[in-house]
Amino acid sequence: MLKNSVERMRVDPIGPLKGELTLPGDKSITHRAIILGSLADGVTEITGALRSHDCRDTAKAFGTMGITVEELGNDRLRIRGCGLGGLKEPEEVLDLGNSGTTMRLLAGVLAAQPFFSVLTGDRYLRARPMARVAMPLRSMGATILGRDGGNFPPLAIKGTHLRAIDYVSPIASAQVKSAILLAGLFAEGETTVTEPSLSRDHTERMFEAIGIPIHRNGLRLRVSGVKTIPAFQIAIPGDFSAAAFFLVAALVIPGSELTLRGVGINPTRTGLLDALQSMGAVIEVSRRRIISGEPVADLHVRSQALHGTEVVGALIPRMLDEIPVFAVAAALATGATTIRDAAELRVKEVNRLAALDQELRRFGVQIEQRHDGMVIQGSASLSGCHCNSWGDHRIAMALAVAGLAARGSTTISDPSCVGSSFPDFWTRLDTILPGAAVPLEV
C-alpha cells in the first residue's frame, strides 16, 4: 500500500509484461462471505479474503455490532458469528467509506433488526443512489430515511419484523437483488426477486454452497425465511475485475505474454472476455475447476492486434466494472468501438463515463460521449500525459494501463485510491514490470 504522502504515480512504458501473476481474492465474494459469516451460528473461516478498504469497512461495520472478525495471515479471516438474531445496536454511525456494496447489502440485513442504525460513507458514497434498495425494503416493512426522500446517504434505518415480497426489479443489479435476498432470510413467507437480465449471481451461489435453500426459475429467484445459518468454510477465488487490468495490458503492449492464475470466471462477471474476443483477441482458458461453488481457471494472454467492436445490451451488466479498462483497449484498437446501455456508469463511485471521456482525451484519444456510453476512435498510439484518477480505483488502474502503453511518461493523481479494491496493485505491477510505476512524494 502507498504512503499517504504519495499524491502522484509516474507510469513509464518500459516494456512487455512477462511471466505469471496471482490475483487477490474477489471483492464481491469477500463482502458476502463476511456478511453471511457474521449471521451464521459458530465460527466461519474464509481463505483468499480480499483485504481492501471496502472489505475492511464491511468487517468493521459488523465489528461495531458485536461480531469478532480475526485476521489470520495475509488472506484468512475467522468470524465468530452471532446468528440471525444476535447483532447488537451500533452505538455510533456506521461509516462505510467508499463501499456501495456494503451499504446496499447491509441495508438488507439491518432492515430486519430490532434496532436503529445510521449508514454513511465518504463524499463519493454519499452521492450514490440508494432508493433502488430503500424502496423494496420499505415495502417489506422497514423504515428507511435519507436525503432526497431516502435516495442518498446518510441512511437511517429502523428495522422491523419483515414480510415477504414479490419484487420485480427495474434494473439488473446484484446489489439490489442481494439486499432483498438477505432481507428475505429474516422475513415470514417466500420472498421473490425478478430481474430484467441476469446480474452477478455470487449471492445465490454462496447461499447454495453453504446450504441456504434458494430456487431459480429463469430470472426469478425465491428464498424463504430461515431459522439459522450454519457456520461454514469458504475459499475465495481470484478477482476477475482485478485480473482485467493485467489482461488488457498484456493484450495491448507489444511482446507481452502473461498467465493469470486462479481467476474467478463466473459467467455473470466475464463479459470482458466476450467483448475482447469480439475485437479479435484470443485468450486461453485452462485448468477449469469449481471452488466454493464458483468457476475458476487460469488465463493465458499474448499481445495481439485488436479491432473495433460494439458492446451493448445484456453484455453490459456482465462487464460494467471492466468498462474503464476496456475503453483503454478500444483506444488502441483499429477502428471505432461503441459502448451503449451503460448509463449506470454515471452513478458508480464517480461518473465514470465523464471521467473516461476527460482522461482518455488527455492521451490523445478521440471520443464521442453519449448519454449511455461513448464511441471511441482507435489510435495506433497514445501520448503520455498527466491525468486525474478522480479518486476512483478502477479509473486509476485503467489509466495506469494506458500509461504503460503510451509514448512517454504518464502521471496519475491520487494513486492510493486503488486500495478500495486492489490495495497491492502497484506492488504486483512492479513484480512483472519492475520500475514501471514510481511514486512521486511531496
N, C-alpha and C positions, 0 to 999 in steps of 0.2 A: 504494500500500500504506500501511497505517496505522503510525504510530509505536508502539513498544512501550508508551509511557505511556498510550495510549488504552485505557481499560478499559470504556468505555460509548459507545454511539452513540445520539443522540436523533433520532427519526424523527417528522416532522410531516406531517400531511395537508394539503399546501399546494396541491393542485390536480391536474388531469388530466395524463396522460402524452401528450405530443405529439411527432411527428417520426419519426425513424428511428434505428436502432441496429445496429451490427455486433457480433458476439459473439466472444469468444476462441475459440481452437481447441479441438476436442473433447478432453477429458481422456483418455477411454478409448483413443482412436485414437493420441494422442500417446504414451502409455505403450508401446503395441505397436510404434509406429514406432521408438522409441528402442531397444527390446529387439531387434527384428529388424535394425535398422541396425548395432547393436553386434556381431551374429553374422554379418553379411554380410562378403564379401570386397571391400575397397575403401572408397571414400568415398560415403556416403549423405547426401543433402541433404533436409531437411524444412522446408517453409514452412507457416506458420499454426500452428506448435507452441505449445501452451499452456505458459506459464512459471509454473505453480502450484507450491506447495510439494511436492505429491505427485509431479508430473512431474520436478521438480528432484531429488527423492530417488531416482527411477529412474535418472536420468543420473548422479548422484553414485555410486550403487552400482556401475554399470559402470565409472566412472572409477577406483574403487578396485581394479577387476580389470583395469586396463591399457588401458581404452578412452579415446580422446580425443574429448570432446564439446565442440565450439566453439559459442558463442552469437554469431550474426551478426545484429545488429539486434534488433528487438523480438520477432520471431516466427520466426526462422530458426535452424536448427541444422545443423551439419556434423559428421558422425560418421565417424571413421576406424575401420571395423570390423576385427575380428581373425580373422574366420572362425569356423566352428563349433568348432574345437579350440584357439582362441587365448587364451581367458580365463586370467588368472593368479589363483592362490590369493590371496584377500584377506588382508592382514596384520592386519586389525582386524575387529571385529564390524561388520556392515553395519546401520546404523541407518536404517530406512525411514520414520521419522516416523510419520505417520498413515495411510500408504497401504496399505490391504489389497490393492489391485490389484497393487502392486509386489511385496508379499510372496508372494502366491499364484502369480503368473506367474513370478517369479524362481525360486521353488522348482522349477518345472518345468524351467527351464534348469539350475539347479545340481545337480539330481538326476542329470544326465548328465556332470558334470565330474569329472575325476580328482583332486579335492582336497576339502578340508574347509572348510566355511563356517558362519557363525552369523548368523542374521537376527533382528533385534529391532526395536522401534519405541516410540512413546510409550505411555502407560498405556492409551489407548483401543485402540490396535492390539494391545497385549498381551492384551486381553480378548476378541479376536475369534477365532472357531473356525477351526482350521487342519486338523483331521482330515479334512475334506472333500477337501483336496488331498494330505495326507500319506498317506492310505490307498492311493489308486490309485498314487501314485508309489512307495510301498514295494513294491507288487505288481509294479512294473516292475524292481525290484532295488535301489533306493536305500535308504540308511539315514537315517531322519529321526527325530530325538528332540526332545521338547519337554515343557513342563509338562502335567500331566494326561494322560500317555500320548501326548504329541505333539499334543494338541488345542489348546494355547495356546502362543504365543511366549514367550520366545525359542525359535527352531528351530535345531537343529544338524543339518547335512546333510553326509553323506559320499556323494559321488556315485560312480557306477559306470557300467560298460557296460550300458545298459538293454536290456531285452527288450520287445517289443511286447505290448500287452494289448488285450482287447476289453472295454471298460468301459461298464456301464450305470449312469448317474448317478441317484441317488435324488432329486436336486433339479435344477431348471433354473438353472444358474449359469454365466455366461460366464467367470468366473474359474476355476472348476474345469475346464470344457471347454478353456479356453485353456492352462492349465498342462499338461494331458495332451497336447494337440496340439503344444505346444512341445517337451515331452519326446519325443514321437513322432518329431520331426525327427532325433533322435540315436539312436533305437532301431533294432535289427535287425528287419526284417519290417514288417508293416502294423498300425498302431495304430488302433483304432476307439473312438469315443465316441458313446453314445446318450443323449439327454436325454428327460425326460418331456414337456417342451414347449420351444418354441424360446426360447432366451435370446439376448442380444446376439450378433450374428454378425460383429463387427468383425475378429476374428482370421481367420476364414475369408475374408472379403472382402479383407483385406490379403494373405493368402497368394496368392490369385488375382491380385491387382493386381501383385505383384512377381514372380510366376512360380513360386511353390511349388505343386506339384501337390496338390490336395485334392479329394475326391469326397464329394458329399452324396446320400443316399438318404432322403428324409423327414427324420426327426430323428437319423439316423445319419450320422456323419462318418468318413472314412477318410483317413489320411495315412501315408506311408511315410518311412523314414529317407532323408535326402539327404546328398550329399557336400559341397555348397556352397550358399550363398545369394548371388546376385549383388547387388552394391550397387545402390541404387535412388534415385529422386527421388520425393517424395510431397508432396501438398498436403493439409492437414488442414482439414476443413470446420468451421464454427461449431458450438459445443457446444449441442445441443438442451436439455440439462439446465440450462445457463446461461440459455438463452432462456426457459425455462419460468417463471422468476420475473417477468420483464417481461411475458410473455404473460398470466399470471393478473392481474398488477397492472392492465394495460390493460383487461381484462375487467371488473374489479370496481370500478374508480374512475370515477365518472361523468364523461362528457365526453372520455374518453381516445380517442386514435386513434394507433396505433403500427405502424411497419413494421420488422420484424426481417430483416436482410439476411444471405444466405449461410448459412442454418441447415441442419445435417445433419438429414435426415428419414428416416433408416434406420427401416424399419417395426418393427424389434425394439426401437426406442427411443421411438416416438411414441405409446405407449398413452395419454398425457395428452391428446393431441388427440382421440382417440376418447372418452375419459371426459368431456372438456369438451363435445364435441358431443352426448353423451347428456344433458347438462344444458341443452341448448338453444343453446349457443354456435355462432356462425358465424365461422369463421376462414378467410380467403382464403389459398390456397397458389398461388404464381405462380413463373415462371421456373425451372421444374424442370430440373435437369441432373445429370450424374454427374461427380464429382470423385474421382479415385483409387479408383474402384470404389464410392464412397458416394453415395447420392442426396442432393441439396442443393436448397433452394428458398428463396424469400422468403416470410415470413409477415406478413399484414396483419390487425390485430385492432382492433375498436372495443369500447367499453364496451357491455354489454348485460345484461339480466336473466337469471339462471340459476335452475334448479330442481333439487331433489334428485335423486339417482340411486343406482345400486348399481354398485360395481366389484368384481369377483370373478374367480377362476379364471385363465385364460390371459392376461387383460389385466394382471394384477398384475406379472408379471416385465417387462412392456414399459413400466411406469411406476413401478417401485419407488423410484427416486431422486427422482421428482417427487411422491410422495405427500405430503410435508410441505407443499408449496405448493398441491397440490390440496386439502388439508384446509382451507386458508385460503379457497379458492373455495367449498368446501362450507359453511363457516361463514357466508358471505354470500349463499348461495342460499336460495330459498324451499323450505321443507320439509326432510325428513331425507335424509341421504346415508349409505349403508352401505358400509364398506370391509371386505372379508373376504379370507382366504387370504394375508394379509400378515405372517405371523409372522416372516418373515425380517428385518423392520424392527427386531426386538428384538435382533439381533446385527449391526447396522451399526456405524458409528463410536461411537454410543451407542444405547441403547434408544429408538429414535425414536417408537415408539407411546407409551411413557411420557412422553417429552418433549413430544409434541404434546398429549397429554391435559392435562398440567400447565400448559403455557404458554398454550394457547388458552383454558383456563378463566380465566386472568387477564384476557383480553379480554372476558369475559362469555359465552363460548360454552358451550352445554350439550353434553356429550359422555358417551356410554356406552362405556367401554373394554371390549374383548373380547380373548380370548387371541390372536386372529389378526387383529385390526383394531379398528374402532370404528364407532359410529353418531354422526353429527354433526347436531345440530339447527340448521338455518339461522336466521340472525337478520337483521333489517333493518339493524343497525349493530353495530359493535364499539366498545369503550371503550378508549382509550389506557391504558397501564399500564407498569410496569417488569417486564421479563421476562428470562429466562436463556437464552443460546444453547446451554448445555450443552457448549460447546467444539466444536459440530458445525456445519460450514459450511452445510449445507442447512437445518438448523433456524434458524440465524441469518438467512439470506436470506428464508426463509418468514415469519419474524416481522417482518422489515422490510416485506414486502408487507402484512401485517396492519396494521402501524403506519401505512402510507400510506393505508389505507382506513378507519382508526379515527377516532373523535371524540377530539380532544385528543392530546397528545404521548405517545410511547412511547419508553422507553429499553431498550436491549438490551445485556446484558453480553458481554464478550469478542467484540467485533465483528471483530477481526482474524483469527478462525478461518476466515473466508471464503477466506483465502489457500490453503487446501487445494485448491480447485477454481476459484476465480474471484477472483484477487488484486485486480483493479481494479473489483470490483462496486460499491463505494461511489462511485468516481470516475465510472463510467458512469451510475450513477443520477443523479449531480449534473449530467451533461451534458444530461439531458432534464427534470430537476426540480431546478434549482439551489436549494440551501438546504434541501432536504427532509431530508437526513441531516447532522447536525452532531456531530463527535467531541467527547466530553467528556473532557478530560485531568485527571489527578490530580497 
